[in-house]
């Protein structure tokens, strides 16, 4: 299956690379680049999680609810944090690229799970993965991007603020994983939407306000 993950990454991510050269708009290239980065992070996280699973004697329930939320959110945060520190901490850029990275991560993750469960997947399964896991990954990373945009210029808050953002992402991700493997799994698919909808409404209002000022 490790080989299959590499094959899926090549099939999904590599065809996007030529599109980066074609897009004339710099922001579009940036968003697509972070989607590819998200898929790469997912590939790396798969290797890390496999190693961690071996350390805990293959206890899948324990690892997926306690360990992988930490490893995955840490890995997803690094590209966003690097971009904020080196390139720009503009909130209008950080939030979309962070969300794009989370979605890129979810695309590869969903593809791997699909291959692993070909005999049991259904349309309902696909919708649940999109509404639940995909939005969860996107929302966690976008929330961290939003938080970093606020604390980046406040040096006294940067380190403790980044730590707090990560802890919030760990808890949210772990809570989702616990619920999705329990009898209360429908609640797991409400959680990401409850975060995504306010973020989207806020973004639309900001874009409308910006367009009215420039229009």
ChimeraX attribute file (.defattr): number of C-alpha atoms within 10 A of each C-alpha:
attribute: neighborCount
match mode: 1-to-1
recipient: residues
	/A:1	9
	/A:2	11
	/A:3	8
	/A:4	12
	/A:5	21
	/A:6	16
	/A:7	12
	/A:8	18
	/A:9	22
	/A:10	14
	/A:11	12
	/A:12	16
	/A:13	20
	/A:14	12
	/A:15	12
	/A:16	15
	/A:17	13
	/A:18	9
	/A:19	14
	/A:20	17
	/A:21	11
	/A:22	9
	/A:23	13
	/A:24	10
	/A:25	10
	/A:26	10
	/A:27	13
	/A:28	13
	/A:29	17
	/A:30	17
	/A:31	20
	/A:32	21
	/A:33	20
	/A:34	23
	/A:35	25
	/A:36	26
	/A:37	20
	/A:38	30
	/A:39	25
	/A:40	21
	/A:41	23
	/A:42	25
	/A:43	20
	/A:44	15
	/A:45	21
	/A:46	19
	/A:47	13
	/A:48	15
	/A:49	18
	/A:50	14
	/A:51	12
	/A:52	17
	/A:53	19
	/A:54	12
	/A:55	11
	/A:56	12
	/A:57	9
	/A:58	13
	/A:59	12
	/A:60	14
	/A:61	13
	/A:62	13
	/A:63	21
	/A:64	18
	/A:65	21
	/A:66	18
	/A:67	18
	/A:68	24
	/A:69	21
	/A:70	19
	/A:71	16
	/A:72	22
	/A:73	22
	/A:74	17
	/A:75	16
	/A:76	25
	/A:77	24
	/A:78	12
	/A:79	18
	/A:80	24
	/A:81	21
	/A:82	12
	/A:83	16
	/A:84	19
	/A:85	13
	/A:86	8
	/A:87	9
	/A:88	15
	/A:89	23
	/A:90	15
	/A:91	16
	/A:92	14
	/A:93	18
	/A:94	26
	/A:95	26
	/A:96	21
	/A:97	28
	/A:98	31
	/A:99	29
	/A:100	26
	/A:101	32
	/A:102	31
	/A:103	27
	/A:104	27
	/A:105	27
	/A:106	24
	/A:107	24
	/A:108	25
	/A:109	22
	/A:110	16
	/A:111	15
	/A:112	21
	/A:113	13
	/A:114	17
	/A:115	14
	/A:116	13
	/A:117	11
	/A:118	9
	/A:119	8
	/A:120	8
	/A:121	13
	/A:122	12
	/A:123	8
	/A:124	9
	/A:125	12
	/A:126	13
	/A:127	13
	/A:128	15
	/A:129	20
	/A:130	17
	/A:131	17
	/A:132	22
	/A:133	25
	/A:134	22
	/A:135	23
	/A:136	30
	/A:137	28
	/A:138	27
	/A:139	29
	/A:140	26
	/A:141	30
	/A:142	27
	/A:143	22
	/A:144	26
	/A:145	29
	/A:146	22
	/A:147	20
	/A:148	26
	/A:149	21
	/A:150	15
	/A:151	17
	/A:152	20
	/A:153	12
	/A:154	12
	/A:155	10
	/A:156	10
	/A:157	14
	/A:158	16
	/A:159	13
	/A:160	12
	/A:161	19
	/A:162	19
	/A:163	12
	/A:164	15
	/A:165	20
	/A:166	21
	/A:167	15
	/A:168	15
	/A:169	25
	/A:170	23
	/A:171	15
	/A:172	19
	/A:173	27
	/A:174	20
	/A:175	16
	/A:176	24
	/A:177	21
	/A:178	19
	/A:179	17
	/A:180	18
	/A:181	13
	/A:182	12
	/A:183	9
	/A:184	11
	/A:185	15
	/A:186	13
	/A:187	14
	/A:188	23
	/A:189	23
	/A:190	15
	/A:191	20
	/A:192	23
	/A:193	16
	/A:194	12
	/A:195	17
	/A:196	20
	/A:197	12
	/A:198	11
	/A:199	16
	/A:200	11
	/A:201	11
	/A:202	12
	/A:203	15
	/A:204	12
	/A:205	11
	/A:206	13
	/A:207	13
	/A:208	12
	/A:209	12
	/A:210	11
	/A:211	10
	/A:212	9
	/A:213	8
	/A:214	7
	/A:215	6
